[in-house]
Amino acid sequence: MKTFRVLHKNSGKVLASKVGKADDTASRGKGLLGRDCLPADEGLWILQSSWARFVPCPTIHTFFMQFPIDVLFLTDDLEVDRVIENMPPWRLSPWVFRADSVLELKGGVLGGAVRAGDR
């Protein structure tokens, strides 16, 4: 799987150097399930496939997960709309109306450094 590097444009800090992309039904359905941890330099970018771009990604869940995650809800131009840090397992996120995609990172890696409005 091809991975991406995620840069917090406001600070210049690399948030994760190995981010996978989940953009089809199978990869979106699996997400981070089945993993017992997420290294600090890894993450998952969840978005719709190109044929379904009209369907946003406004909510996520952590059902069946074994670790907390930091979550960035991103607009279509990659602006941070909402940040949830250390979202524990067995939770459902709020509905984020402007979210087009979601970036999931290791819980605690953001450390308060990313806020709504950042890129």
Buried (B, 14 or more C-beta within 10 A) or exposed (E): EEBBEBBBEEEEEEBBBEBBBBBEEEBBEEBBEEBEEBEBBBBBBBBBEEEEEEEBBBBBEBEEBEBBBBBBBBBEEBBBBBBBBBBEBEBEBEEBEBBBBBBBBBBEBBEEBBEEEBE
